[in-house]
Structure formats: C-alpha cells, structure tokens
Amino acid sequence: MVGSPSTLTQPSRSVVIGSGPGSGKRKTVSLMSVLARGIGSLSLVGGPRAGRKPDHRRGAPQGGLASARQSVKDGTRAGRRQGQGTDMQIRKARASDAPHLVRFINMAADDLPLHFWRKTAGPEGDPWALGAERAARETGNFSYQNAWLAEIDGAVGACLLGYPADEPGPIDPDTPPIFVPLLELEALAPGAWYLNVLATYDDFRGKGLGSALLAHAETVARAAGHASISLIAADTHRDALRLYAAKGYGEIARRPVVKDDWQVDANEWILFTKPVAGA
C-alpha cells in the first residue's frame, strides 16, 4: 500500500508475494482490497466503538453483532421466529447493496475505512460514495461478490463479508504502519476463510442475524474447501469476544494497535480461528 495520504487516491499497488513456485513475482492489489482485508472482522455486540459514538455523518448508521441463535441457508426462508412474527432470510449481496456494505464495513472497523476514504476523497469529495463505488465493483476483496446480507421481513439488517485468506508473503515496506499488525495476524492463519466483516444495524440486534451469519460463514467456508475460519477483533469489543469464544473460536495471537491519527480506544488486535466441521 502507498505510504502517504496524498497517494491514497491511487487505485492499485504492486506487492511481492509468496515463496516457492512463483516467488518474487509481483501482483497488483487494489487499495480498497488491501484496506478491506487489513481491517479485519471487528464486529461487536455493544455498538461500533467502546467508549464513544461512531461517525454518523452522511447517514452512516450505528450497529453491532446480534447475539441470538439461528441458522439459515443462503437464499432460503427461515420461517417465522416464534413469538416475534419476523421472517429471516440470508441472500447474496448485489451491486445495488453497496451503500449498505460501506456502512457495515465501517461499523465493524471502528471508522477505519472512513478514515482512509476521507483522505482519498479529499475535502470536496464524498467518502461514502467512494466506498460504495469500491463495493460495487465485480472484483477485489471488498466487492459485493464476497458479501451476504441478512434480512428481516425484506429489510436489510446485517452483513457478512469474507473470502479465502490471501497467500502469506512479505509485507510491502510502503504499507501504512496502521495496517502492519493486521496483516501480520492474517498471515498466521494461511488457508483459512477470512471473515472480514460481521455487523448488524442497531434496530435489528437481538433477532439472531449475527449468529445466523456466523453459521452461514461456516457453510460457505466448508463448501469452498477450507478447514478453518479466521477473524481479527479488537480487545475493546468484549461482548464480541465472549460470543466468538462461545461459538468455538480460539485465540491465536495478538498485536498492538497502531493508531497514528485514527481515533480509537482499542489497544490490541486479536486473531481468532475456528475449525470448520466436516471440511
């Protein structure tokens, strides 16, 4: 990734990847792809940030990870939940869902994406529009092609975004320091299906969407032939940490948070993995 705020408008960079066959080759990686895989799955139950409110400018909604239990299959109706009269569905995201996706990824990552979208867009640009343009693309980790949305009675309530973890390789020396510990942690789970975003709008918390999407992530990872799922969470997301532990995710490693000019309360990133049953 490029190193200065003024160059964050560049759409891509080249990095050296891998070892063994093909090592030393360079591949082009979009800036938003690096951003998307670098910020990790920073989902939480109690709101997008411990201790202070998230950024809601330009309509960015608050949200967190739902905690009730329910498993549904992609594109199928879960039926009416007893006592609540609601109908849950999980479906693949579409390009037209990009405005939802940018809000979910920003919620899950404590405004870190917005922090960089603002630098890229500049004072006269719209950072949300920039993020939505990236999410609507057909390729890249942050593409809608890698996302699923959970709905209640046809209304979008929560999001899952994930993909196979990139092949571990040397970190580009121009990578902003804020992303280095995240990339280091991600490299410790090679071959995993990387759960990057899991977030729920406030009005839909407690309806089982988060747990349903966690279960769906295992279905997706298993179908893709992955033996494990990895995710990265902040140490301040205590409710999420408890939920991940309850769902069978185990802590692998920690790295200090590099904050620079990003305002956040977290002090450590934590890598979790979970074996995928039946893989």
C-alpha positions in Angstrom: 0.0 0.0 0.0 1.1 3.5 -0.7 2.6 5.4 2.2 1.3 9.0 2.3 -2.3 10.3 2.5 -1.8 12.2 -0.8 -1.2 9.0 -2.7 -4.1 7.1 -1.2 -6.1 8.1 -4.3 -4.1 5.6 -6.4 -6.2 2.6 -7.3 -3.6 -0.1 -7.0 -0.1 -1.0 -5.9 2.3 -3.9 -6.6 3.5 -6.2 -3.9 5.9 -9.1 -3.9 4.1 -12.3 -2.9 4.8 -15.7 -1.7 7.7 -18.1 -1.6 8.4 -21.3 -3.5 6.9 -21.6 -7.1 6.3 -18.1 -8.5 8.0 -16.4 -5.6 9.4 -12.9 -6.3 6.6 -12.2 -8.8 4.6 -9.0 -8.3 0.8 -8.7 -8.4 -1.3 -5.6 -8.4 -3.7 -5.2 -5.5 -6.3 -2.5 -5.3 -6.1 -0.1 -2.4 -9.6 -0.9 -1.2 -8.8 -4.6 -1.4 -5.8 -4.1 1.0 -8.0 -1.9 3.2 -10.8 -4.5 3.3 -8.5 -7.4 4.2 -6.4 -5.3 6.5 -9.1 -4.0 8.9 -10.2 -7.5 9.9 -13.5 -8.6 11.4 -14.0 -6.1 14.1 -17.6 -6.9 14.9 -19.2 -6.3 18.3 -22.5 -6.6 20.2 -22.5 -3.4 22.1 -22.0 -0.8 19.3 -19.3 0.1 16.9 -16.9 1.5 19.4 -16.4 1.1 23.1 -16.5 4.3 24.9 -17.6 6.8 22.2 -20.1 7.2 19.4 -19.3 6.2 15.8 -19.2 8.7 13.0 -22.8 9.1 11.6 -22.1 11.9 9.1 -23.7 11.4 5.7 -26.0 8.9 7.2 -23.6 6.3 8.5 -25.7 4.1 10.8 -24.6 2.6 14.1 -24.7 -1.2 14.6 -23.3 -4.2 16.3 -23.3 -8.0 16.2 -26.6 -9.7 17.1 -26.3 -12.4 19.8 -29.4 -14.7 19.5 -29.0 -18.1 17.8 -30.4 -19.2 14.5 -29.0 -20.9 11.4 -30.4 -20.4 7.9 -29.3 -21.4 4.4 -28.4 -18.9 1.7 -31.4 -17.7 -0.2 -34.0 -19.7 1.8 -36.6 -18.6 4.2 -36.0 -19.3 7.9 -39.7 -19.2 8.6 -41.4 -17.1 11.3 -39.4 -16.9 14.5 -41.6 -18.0 17.4 -43.1 -15.0 19.3 -41.6 -12.4 17.1 -43.6 -12.6 13.9 -40.5 -12.0 11.7 -39.2 -13.7 8.6 -35.4 -14.0 8.3 -33.6 -14.6 5.0 -29.9 -14.6 4.1 -29.1 -13.7 0.5 -26.1 -12.9 -1.7 -25.4 -9.2 -1.8 -25.9 -7.3 -5.1 -24.1 -4.3 -6.5 -27.1 -2.2 -5.6 -26.4 -3.1 -1.9 -23.1 -1.1 -1.9 -24.5 1.7 0.3 -25.3 -0.9 3.0 -21.9 -2.6 2.6 -19.8 0.5 3.1 -21.8 1.3 6.3 -21.4 -2.3 7.6 -17.7 -2.4 7.0 -17.2 1.0 8.6 -19.3 0.0 11.6 -17.3 -3.3 12.0 -13.9 -1.5 11.8 -14.5 1.5 14.1 -14.4 4.1 11.4 -11.1 3.0 10.0 -12.4 2.7 6.4 -14.0 6.1 6.6 -10.7 7.5 8.0 -9.0 6.5 4.7 -11.9 7.2 2.4 -11.8 10.8 3.6 -8.2 11.1 2.9 -8.7 9.6 -0.6 -11.8 11.7 -1.4 -10.3 15.0 -0.1 -12.2 17.9 1.4 -14.5 18.3 -1.6 -15.2 14.6 -2.1 -17.8 12.2 -0.7 -16.0 9.4 1.3 -19.2 7.3 1.4 -19.6 7.5 -2.3 -16.0 6.4 -2.8 -16.5 3.4 -0.6 -19.7 2.5 -2.3 -18.0 2.7 -5.7 -15.4 0.2 -4.4 -18.0 -2.1 -3.0 -20.0 -2.2 -6.3 -17.0 -3.5 -8.3 -17.0 -7.0 -9.6 -13.5 -7.8 -8.2 -11.5 -7.2 -5.1 -11.9 -8.5 -1.6 -14.3 -5.7 -0.7 -16.6 -6.5 -3.7 -20.3 -7.2 -3.1 -19.4 -10.6 -4.6 -17.9 -11.6 -1.3 -20.9 -10.4 0.9 -24.2 -11.8 2.2 -27.0 -9.8 3.8 -29.4 -11.0 6.4 -32.9 -9.5 6.1 -36.0 -9.4 8.4 -39.3 -9.1 6.5 -37.3 -7.9 3.5 -35.3 -5.2 5.3 -31.5 -5.4 5.4 -30.3 -5.9 9.0 -26.9 -7.4 9.0 -23.9 -8.3 6.8 -21.3 -11.0 6.4 -18.2 -10.3 4.1 -15.5 -12.9 3.8 -13.2 -14.7 1.3 -10.2 -17.1 1.2 -7.3 -15.6 3.0 -4.5 -14.3 0.7 -1.3 -16.3 0.4 1.1 -15.1 3.2 4.0 -13.1 1.9 6.3 -10.2 2.7 4.6 -7.0 3.8 5.3 -4.2 1.4 7.6 -1.7 3.1 5.3 1.1 1.9 2.3 -0.3 3.8 1.0 2.3 6.3 2.0 1.2 9.9 -1.6 1.2 10.9 -2.2 -1.9 8.8 1.0 -3.8 9.5 -0.1 -5.7 12.7 -3.3 -6.7 11.0 -1.5 -8.1 8.0 0.9 -9.9 10.4 -2.0 -11.6 12.2 -3.8 -12.5 9.0 -0.6 -14.3 7.8 -0.7 -16.5 10.8 -3.8 -18.3 9.5 -2.9 -19.4 6.0 -5.5 -21.3 4.1 -8.4 -20.1 6.3 -11.6 -18.5 5.1 -11.2 -14.9 6.3 -14.3 -13.4 8.0 -13.7 -9.7 7.4 -17.0 -8.1 8.3 -19.8 -9.1 10.5 -22.1 -6.3 11.6 -25.8 -5.6 12.5 -27.8 -2.4 12.4 -29.0 -1.4 15.9 -32.6 -1.8 15.1 -32.0 -5.5 14.2 -30.0 -6.5 17.2 -31.2 -9.4 19.2 -33.0 -11.0 16.3 -30.5 -13.7 15.6 -29.0 -12.2 12.4 -25.4 -12.2 13.6 -25.4 -15.8 14.8 -27.1 -16.9 11.6 -24.4 -15.2 9.6 -21.7 -16.8 11.7 -23.3 -20.2 10.9 -23.6 -19.3 7.2 -19.9 -18.4 7.2 -19.1 -22.0 8.1 -21.3 -23.3 5.3 -19.5 -21.1 2.8 -16.1 -21.9 4.1 -16.9 -25.7 4.1 -18.2 -25.6 0.5 -15.1 -23.8 -0.6 -12.9 -26.5 0.9 -11.4 -24.5 3.8 -10.7 -26.3 7.1 -10.9 -23.2 9.2 -12.3 -19.6 9.6 -10.1 -16.7 10.8 -11.1 -13.3 12.1 -9.5 -10.4 13.8 -11.2 -8.5 16.7 -10.2 -5.5 18.9 -9.7 -6.1 22.6 -12.3 -3.4 23.5 -15.1 -5.5 21.8 -15.7 -7.5 24.9 -19.2 -8.8 24.1 -18.0 -9.9 20.7 -15.0 -11.7 22.2 -17.4 -13.6 24.5 -19.6 -14.5 21.6 -16.7 -15.8 19.5 -15.5 -17.9 22.4 -19.0 -19.3 22.8 -19.1 -20.2 19.1 -15.9 -22.1 19.3 -13.3 -19.5 18.1 -9.9 -19.8 19.8 -7.4 -17.0 20.3 -4.2 -17.5 18.3 -2.2 -14.3 18.7 -2.3 -10.6 19.5 -0.6 -7.4 18.1 -0.6 -3.8 19.4 -2.9 -1.4 17.6 -1.0 1.3 15.7 -3.3 4.4 15.8 -1.4 7.2 14.1 -4.2 9.8 13.6 -7.0 7.3 13.8 -9.1 7.9 16.9 -9.9 4.6 18.5 -9.9 3.1 22.1 -8.6 -0.4 21.2 -5.1 -1.3 22.3 -4.7 -4.8 20.8 -5.8 -6.8 17.7 -6.7 -10.4 18.4 -6.6 -13.2 15.8 -9.1 -16.0 16.3 -9.6 -19.2 14.3 -12.2 -21.9 14.3 -12.1 -25.4 12.7 -14.8 -26.0 10.1 -16.7 -29.1 11.0 -16.9 -31.6 8.1 -14.3 -29.8 5.9 
